[in-house]
Amino acid sequence: MGSSSFTIASANLSNSDKTAQWTVTSLTWNHGDMISLSLTDPTAPPPPPPPPPPPVITSAEGVTYSGNATEGFFLTPLGEGGNIVYRRRTIDLSVTRDECPSPDNPAVIISRSTLDRVREITFELKELSPHDPPPGFRMEGCTAEIDPGVRLGQTETVTVCLPPAEIEGESHIHRYDGEWERLPSRLDEVNEQELLCGETDSFSLFGVFVPVIESAEGVVPGKETEDGFPLTPLGVGGSIVYGERTIDLSVTGDIPSSGNPAVIVPRNVLDRVNEIIFELQGVSPHDPPQGLRLSGFAAEVDLGVTLGEEETVTVCLPQAGGDVYLYNDDLGEWEVLPSLLETVNGEELLCAETGGLSLTGVFVEETGGCAVAASGKGTVRWQGVLFNLLLAISVLLLIAKLGVYDRKPASG
């Protein structure tokens, strides 16, 4: 039995209450068991048009910018500033410098909704802060007063970016609002420049500050170096004020030597430390390396934090013509560390860099033979030099003896 179907291209139907006229655009019957209807209501409003594409910066002069779908636009004035065209409006960016020597420029990250109301953004850079820095901090670079000319709403924020501190380690953006307030900040790549960025809900004076050791009690703090701060506790220890925190330094155990140990802690580690403990022991709890004996004392330095993969600290002990050894707890044996004689807080100590804090000690030859410390190059042992010399002489005598035998005529 063959199949049959018919199609009605269009027809007019009325609903029961006569309130609307429906138009059938198609009516299809297939195999006598199904009818499909497609109806349209001429009184229904037309569907909304698709939203227009988001506005973009169409031109820029003297300004570096980049778009970000989530946060808005990164705007960095070049030199003394310039302007951008946004939604057919020209927005000026200007920079004024009050003897600010930094060639780097700040930046601001503004959302689209905020940028809709902005007509001008000014960056006023000052070499000196008009307000005292936060306790325990010093200013790095220049302060910046950034004004977009609008007030932010309750839920609106912008991100201010300033050049970070030149030295490695922790630096933070602070905003002045009656007093300096630290903003959560991060290093970010802004228009091909690494800047320190902090989010803010209001505009004021901004600056980058670096924590310093403000005071010390019972502690000798060395001058800041590329490696960090050399800290030497006096007697049983004391405390330092670093940034907004007080860090205690203490020494436990009997000190069999007049020399004090020291530790050089870099900024990024010291920013997490609350206490440093030097535990000194006159006798090592582990057997010394073969042929060596402990000189002075064994020291265990505890910072109370776990060092990261690339983080190191430098442990310094009174030198005695030997080498610094670190006890490897995993292997259960002593490992020699590359060490140098350094003057730390007015005292000559033997220093070794380590990435894993454990028991350390200076070991010398068991025989107690003459050992001479080579400042800046570790130690040199005369016993080893004499042994190598005797070995070389023995080899030369053996070669000469073999040469005599080779010159004998063959018998027969």
ROGUPA-111204 format. One record per residue (C-alpha): residue number from 1; z, y, x; residue in one letter. Coordinates in pm, 1 decimal, decimal comma, m for minus. Each point is the difference from the previous one (the first is absolute). Layout:
<rs>
   i       zz       yy       xx aa
 NUM        Z        Y        X  a
...
</rs>
This chain:
<rs>
   i       zz       yy       xx aa
   1      0,0      0,0      0,0  m
   2   m102,5    321,4    160,9  g
   3    234,5    294,3     55,9  s
   4    m45,7    333,4   m171,2  s
   5    148,1    344,0     49,0  s
   6    m52,8    355,8   m115,3  f
   7    107,4    338,5    127,8  t
   8     61,4    321,3   m190,3  i
   9    m50,6    290,7    238,1  a
  10    204,6    247,1   m206,7  s
  11    166,3     32,4   m335,7  a
  12    247,4    228,4   m172,6  n
  13    330,6   m133,2   m133,0  l
  14    287,7    179,1   m173,0  s
  15    367,3    m89,8     25,9  n
  16    206,8    m64,8   m311,6  s
  17    155,1    346,0    m36,5  d
  18   m326,0    185,1     68,9  k
  19    164,9    205,3    274,4  t
  20   m251,6    m78,8    271,3  a
  21   m354,3   m115,2     27,2  q
  22    m44,9   m282,5    256,1  w
  23   m329,3    m78,6    158,4  t
  24    m95,0   m355,6     89,8  v
  25   m201,0     15,9    314,2  t
  26    m75,7   m373,0      6,2  s
  27     46,8   m306,9   m222,0  l
  28    m90,6   m339,6    138,5  t
  29      8,2   m342,4   m167,2  w
  30    m30,2   m311,4    217,5  n
  31    m33,5   m356,1   m126,6  h
  32    155,3     94,8   m332,8  g
  33    360,0    m10,6    127,1  d
  34     71,9    339,6    160,7  m
  35    m61,3    363,9    m78,4  i
  36     91,5    261,6    259,9  s
  37     37,7    364,4    m94,2  l
  38     10,6    309,2    221,9  s
  39    124,6    308,7   m182,4  l
  40     16,5    364,5    106,7  t
  41    197,4    281,3   m164,0  d
  42   m194,5    325,7     m3,5  p
  43    318,5    199,5    m72,5  t
  44    181,2   m121,1    316,5  a
  45     24,0    256,3    286,2  p
  46   m222,2    m65,9    299,2  p
  47    163,6   m165,7    304,1  p
  48    132,4    242,0    264,2  p
  49   m228,3     72,3    291,8  p
  50     90,1   m153,9    339,1  p
  51    240,1    213,5    208,1  p
  52   m162,8    231,6    254,3  p
  53     25,4    m97,5    365,3  p
  54    309,7    136,9    179,7  p
  55    m43,3    339,0    163,7  p
  56    m72,4     10,0    370,1  v
  57     m4,3    259,9    270,6  i
  58   m359,0    114,1     10,5  t
  59     14,9    213,7    313,2  s
  60    244,4     97,7    272,7  a
  61      5,5    260,1    275,0  e
  62    259,3    m10,0    276,8  g
  63    184,7   m283,6   m177,3  v
  64     17,5   m372,5     64,4  t
  65     55,0   m201,8   m315,2  y
  66    m15,5   m355,7   m124,9  s
  67     34,2   m144,9   m349,2  g
  68    253,9   m257,4   m107,3  n
  69    m24,0   m154,2   m347,4  a
  70    376,4    m38,1    m36,9  t
  71    153,2    302,9    168,0  e
  72   m271,8    261,1    m23,6  g
  73   m141,5    194,9    291,9  f
  74    107,9     30,0    364,4  f
  75    m58,8    361,2    101,7  l
  76     24,6    117,0    361,7  t
  77   m100,7    355,8     96,8  p
  78   m198,6     25,4    320,8  l
  79    112,1    277,3    231,1  g
  80    112,0    284,7   m222,2  e
  81   m119,5   m156,5   m323,8  g
  82   m301,1     12,0   m232,3  g
  83    m80,8    m85,5   m362,7  n
  84   m107,6   m280,5   m230,4  i
  85   m188,3     m1,8   m331,7  v
  86    172,0   m212,9   m264,6  y
  87   m105,9     m0,2   m368,4  r
  88   m218,3    305,9     66,8  r
  89    305,7    183,5    136,1  r
  90     42,1    116,9    356,5  t
  91    339,9    m86,2    151,0  i
  92     93,4    176,1    323,9  d
  93    203,1   m168,2    274,5  l
  94    146,3    232,3    261,6  s
  95    223,3    m43,3    305,6  v
  96    212,7    270,7    160,3  t
  97    176,3    m65,1    330,5  r
  98    313,1    178,2    115,4  d
  99    m41,2    m77,8    372,0  e
 100    m24,3   m368,1    m88,2  c
 101   m154,4   m160,2    310,5  p
 102    m99,6   m329,1   m161,7  s
 103   m376,2    m48,9    m37,0  p
 104     56,3   m265,5   m266,3  d
 105    m28,2     97,9   m363,3  n
 106    215,4   m113,9   m291,4  p
 107   m146,2   m156,8   m312,9  a
 108     87,7    m36,0   m366,4  v
 109    m81,0   m280,8   m244,6  i
 110    m46,5    138,2   m351,5  i
 111    m69,4   m195,0   m319,5  s
 112   m292,5     92,3   m222,8  r
 113    224,2    125,7   m281,5  s
 114    176,6    242,5    236,2  t
 115   m319,3    109,9    171,2  l
 116   m137,4    101,1   m342,5  d
 117    244,1    295,6      0,7  r
 118    m13,8     98,1    368,1  v
 119   m189,1    307,7    116,4  r
 120    126,0     31,6    358,8  e
 121    206,4   m202,5    248,1  i
 122    168,1    177,0    290,3  t
 123    151,4   m155,8    312,3  f
 124    237,5    231,3    187,0  e
 125     99,0   m148,9    336,1  l
 126    296,1    130,7    198,2  k
 127     99,7    m85,3    354,8  e
 128    373,1     40,3    m66,9  l
 129    187,3   m108,6   m308,0  s
 130    166,3    287,7   m189,7  p
 131    286,0   m239,8    m78,5  h
 132    223,1   m209,5    224,7  d
 133   m118,7   m360,7     34,2  p
 134    189,7   m283,3   m169,1  p
 135    308,2   m115,9    197,1  p
 136   m100,0   m246,1    270,3  g
 137   m371,9     85,1    m16,4  f
 138   m240,6    226,3    184,0  r
 139   m325,8    142,6   m127,9  m
 140   m322,9   m139,7    137,8  e
 141   m314,8    210,1    m15,0  g
 142    m21,6    274,7   m262,3  c
 143    141,3     49,6   m346,8  t
 144   m246,4     37,5   m284,4  a
 145     32,1    184,5   m328,2  e
 146   m263,4   m137,1   m236,6  i
 147    m73,6    176,1   m328,1  d
 148   m262,6   m121,4   m251,9  p
 149     72,6    294,1   m230,2  g
 150    113,1   m220,6   m291,5  v
 151    325,6   m149,7   m118,6  r
 152      9,8   m377,1    m15,0  l
 153     88,7   m171,9   m325,2  g
 154    293,8   m236,9    m40,2  q
 155   m206,4   m308,2     86,1  t
 156   m237,1    163,5    247,8  e
 157     27,7    m45,3    375,6  t
 158   m210,4     85,5    301,2  v
 159      5,9   m136,7    351,7  t
 160     46,1    232,1    297,9  v
 161   m120,2   m123,0    340,1  c
 162     97,8    150,5    336,6  l
 163    m67,9    m99,9    362,2  p
 164    259,9   m259,6    109,1  p
 165    226,4     29,4    303,1  a
 166   m175,7    m47,4    331,9  e
 167    252,5   m254,3    125,2  i
 168      3,7   m350,7   m141,2  e
 169    264,3    m92,4   m249,6  g
 170    146,0    124,7   m320,6  e
 171    m87,1    344,8   m132,1  s
 172     40,9    122,7   m355,3  h
 173   m124,7    278,1   m225,4  i
 174    273,0    223,4   m138,3  h
 175    m34,2    252,6   m283,5  r
 176    216,8    309,1    m16,4  y
 177    154,6     67,2   m342,0  d
 178    323,8    184,7     77,9  g
 179     51,7   m265,0    268,9  e
 180   m225,4   m242,3    182,1  w
 181    m71,7   m314,0   m201,0  e
 182   m168,3   m300,4    158,8  r
 183   m306,6   m132,7   m183,3  l
 184   m106,8   m364,2     12,4  p
 185   m288,7     20,4    244,0  s
 186   m262,3   m222,1    155,7  r
 187   m280,9     22,4    252,9  l
 188   m336,0     21,7   m173,8  d
 189   m363,1     37,5    101,6  e
 190   m109,3    325,6   m163,6  v
 191   m355,2    116,4     61,5  n
 192    m18,3   m190,0    331,3  e
 193    329,0    149,8    120,8  q
 194    334,9   m178,5     22,4  e
 195    255,9    207,4   m187,7  l
 196    354,4    m45,7   m124,4  l
 197     m4,6     21,2   m380,2  c
 198    278,3     50,6   m253,0  g
 199    m12,9     26,3   m378,0  e
 200    155,5    302,6   m166,9  t
 201     47,7    128,1   m355,8  d
 202     34,5    364,7    101,0  s
 203   m136,5    231,1    266,0  f
 204    204,8    168,9    266,9  s
 205     34,6     m1,8    377,7  l
 206    m75,6   m331,1    172,8  f
 207     61,2   m118,0    355,1  g
 208      1,7   m311,8    216,4  v
 209    339,7    m74,0    154,7  f
 210    101,5   m257,0    260,3  v
 211    356,6   m135,6     30,4  p
 212    185,3     71,1    323,8  v
 213    338,7    m88,5    147,0  i
 214    209,8    296,6   m102,2  e
 215    340,7    m94,1    142,0  s
 216    165,7   m282,6    190,2  a
 217    358,1   m115,6     35,3  e
 218     82,7   m251,2    270,7  g
 219   m372,2    m53,2     56,7  v
 220   m240,8    130,8    259,4  v
 221   m338,4     60,5   m169,9  p
 222   m285,9     34,4    244,3  g
 223   m291,1    235,8    m38,9  k
 224   m262,2   m105,5   m247,6  e
 225   m281,4   m188,2    169,5  t
 226   m311,9   m178,8   m112,2  e
 227    210,8   m314,9    m25,9  d
 228    265,6    153,6   m222,8  g
 229    362,6     89,8     67,5  f
 230    206,4   m149,3    286,6  p
 231    350,2    m53,9   m143,5  l
 232    298,2    m84,8    221,0  t
 233    344,5    m51,9   m156,6  p
 234    290,9    138,5    202,6  l
 235    288,7   m242,1     27,5  g
 236     32,4   m163,1   m340,4  v
 237   m281,1    204,0   m158,4  g
 238    m29,8    281,6   m248,0  g
 239   m255,1    134,0   m247,3  s
 240   m310,8    214,4    m26,4  i
 241   m150,7    196,4   m288,0  v
 242   m367,5    m81,8    m38,9  y
 243   m176,8    181,4   m279,2  g
 244    222,3    m30,9   m304,9  e
 245    183,8   m310,5    120,7  r
 246    290,3    m75,5    231,3  t
 247    m60,2   m295,6    233,1  i
 248    299,9   m165,3    166,0  d
 249    m18,2   m142,6    351,4  l
 250    274,0   m242,0     98,6  s
 251     83,2   m223,4    295,4  v
 252    197,8   m320,7    m42,5  t
 253    136,8   m232,4    265,9  g
 254    137,8     54,5    347,2  d
 255   m217,0    205,1    234,6  i
 256     16,7   m155,9    347,4  p
 257   m218,5    274,0    144,6  s
 258     36,4    374,9     20,6  s
 259   m360,6     35,1   m116,6  g
 260    m83,0     39,1   m367,9  n
 261   m297,9   m161,6   m170,8  p
 262   m253,1    207,5   m190,5  a
 263   m274,2    m54,8   m253,5  v
 264   m318,2    203,1    m50,9  i
 265    m88,8     m4,5   m368,2  v
 266   m332,4    140,6   m128,6  p
 267     m6,5    228,5   m300,7  r
 268   m151,1   m245,4   m246,6  n
 269    282,8   m246,1     72,1  v
 270    278,8    258,0     18,5  l
 271    m98,8    125,5   m344,7  d
 272    128,6   m329,7   m144,6  r
 273    306,8    m49,1    219,7  v
 274    354,2     75,4   m119,0  n
 275    200,8   m157,6    282,5  e
 276    m61,5   m122,5    355,9  i
 277    238,0   m254,6    151,5  i
 278     26,5    m93,8    368,2  f
 279    187,4   m328,9     36,8  e
 280     83,8    m52,0    367,8  l
 281    111,9   m330,1    146,5  q
 282    119,1    m55,7    354,7  g
 283   m113,2   m362,7     m9,6  v
 284   m329,1   m111,5   m151,3  s
 285     43,1   m244,9   m290,7  p
 286   m310,7   m181,0    125,5  h
 287    m65,0   m162,1    336,8  d
 288   m183,4    239,3    234,5  p
 289   m355,6    m69,4    116,0  p
 290    m19,7   m257,2    279,3  q
 291     94,0    146,6    336,5  g
 292    121,2    328,7   m147,4  l
 293    334,7    149,0    m95,2  r
 294     96,8    274,2   m242,6  l
 295     68,9    337,4    158,2  s
 296    218,9    240,0   m190,9  g
 297      7,3    m98,7   m366,5  f
 298   m216,0   m141,5   m275,1  a
 299    m74,7    245,1   m280,0  a
 300   m107,8    m61,5   m357,5  e
 301   m141,0    308,0   m172,1  v
 302    m10,4     m1,8   m378,5  d
 303   m181,3    273,9   m192,7  l
 304     61,7   m153,6   m340,1  g
 305   m374,6    m10,1    m72,5  v
 306   m278,9   m247,2     65,6  t
 307   m272,9    126,3    229,1  l
 308   m358,2    m17,2   m123,1  g
 309   m279,3   m180,0    183,2  e
 310    m98,9    306,2    205,2  e
 311    345,0    161,9     25,1  e
 312    198,3    m11,9    323,1  t
 313    317,4    148,4    143,0  v
 314    103,5     35,0    362,8  t
 315    331,2   m146,7    117,0  v
 316    149,5    143,3    320,5  c
 317    276,5   m166,6    204,2  l
 318    171,4     85,2    331,3  p
 319   m235,9   m120,5    271,8  q
 320    112,9   m240,2    269,6  a
 321   m319,6    m82,6    190,1  g
 322   m104,7   m261,0   m254,6  g
 323   m211,2    m30,2   m310,9  d
 324     71,9     41,3   m369,7  v
 325     m4,0   m325,1   m196,0  y
 326     m9,2    m44,4   m376,6  l
 327    140,5   m314,8   m159,2  y
 328   m259,9   m155,8   m231,2  n
 329    200,7   m149,2   m285,5  d
 330   m296,4   m201,6   m130,2  d
 331    m75,0   m165,4    335,3  l
 332    361,0     m9,0    116,3  g
 333    m77,6    142,9    344,3  e
 334     m4,2    324,9    198,0  w
 335   m325,3    194,6     37,3  e
 336    m54,7    265,3    266,0  v
 337   m113,4    340,7   m128,2  l
 338   m211,6    251,1    195,1  p
 339    256,2    258,2    111,8  s
 340      6,0    339,4    169,3  l
 341    268,7    213,1    158,0  l
 342     33,8    316,8   m208,6  e
 343    238,7    292,8     m9,7  t
 344    146,0     m6,7   m349,9  v
 345    238,7    280,0    m92,8  n
 346     79,2     68,7    366,1  g
 347     60,9   m364,7     92,4  e
 348   m235,6   m236,3    181,3  e
 349    m48,3   m307,6   m217,6  l
 350   m231,0   m299,6     m9,4  l
 351   m203,8     23,9   m321,2  c
 352   m211,9   m258,2   m178,7  a
 353   m202,6     31,3   m319,4  e
 354     48,6   m267,2   m263,0  t
 355   m128,9    m71,1   m346,9  g
 356    276,0   m244,1    m89,0  g
 357    363,0    100,3     34,4  l
 358    222,6   m270,7    142,6  s
 359    238,6    m55,9    290,6  l
 360   m115,3    172,1    320,3  t
 361    136,7     m4,6    353,8  g
 362    m84,3     79,7    360,0  v
 363    m22,0   m311,5    219,3  f
 364    m12,6    m18,6    379,8  v
 365    m37,6   m278,8    255,3  e
 366    284,7   m251,6     m4,7  e
 367     23,4     15,7    380,3  t
 368     92,6    366,7    m21,8  g
 369   m258,9     77,7    268,7  g
 370   m130,2    345,6     71,7  c
 371   m202,0    140,2   m286,4  a
 372   m156,4    344,7      3,0  v
 373    m88,6    182,4   m320,2  a
 374   m341,4    163,4      3,8  a
 375     31,1    304,1   m221,4  s
 376   m275,1      8,1   m257,6  g
 377   m131,4   m340,8    102,2  k
 378    273,7   m244,7    m93,8  g
 379    167,4   m186,9    286,0  t
 380   m118,6   m163,0    322,0  v
 381    191,2   m295,7    147,5  r
 382    m11,6    m49,4    380,2  w
 383     72,3   m371,3    m43,0  q
 384   m328,8    m44,9   m183,6  g
 385   m190,3    198,8    260,8  v
 386    152,7   m208,9    284,7  l
 387    m81,1   m324,6   m180,5  f
 388   m364,3    102,5    m50,4  n
 389    m25,7    101,0    367,1  l
 390    138,1   m335,5    120,9  l
 391   m236,2   m182,7   m235,8  l
 392   m300,3    187,9    137,4  a
 393    102,2    m75,5    361,9  i
 394     41,1   m370,8    m82,5  s
 395   m348,4    m13,9   m153,4  v
 396   m153,8    167,6    304,9  l
 397    174,2   m245,0    237,7  l
 398   m121,8   m292,9   m209,4  l
 399   m358,6    127,5      7,2  i
 400     18,1     47,4    378,5  a
 401    135,1   m352,5     46,5  k
 402   m273,6   m150,8   m210,5  l
 403   m256,1    195,9    201,9  g
 404    128,4   m159,3    325,8  v
 405    m36,8   m347,7   m143,1  y
 406   m354,1     71,6   m111,6  d
 407   m104,4     90,7    354,8  r
 408    115,7   m336,4    153,4  k
 409   m298,5   m222,5    115,6  p
 410    m56,8   m311,5   m203,4  a
 411    109,9   m325,6    178,4  s
 412   m243,5   m286,0     85,1  g
</rs>
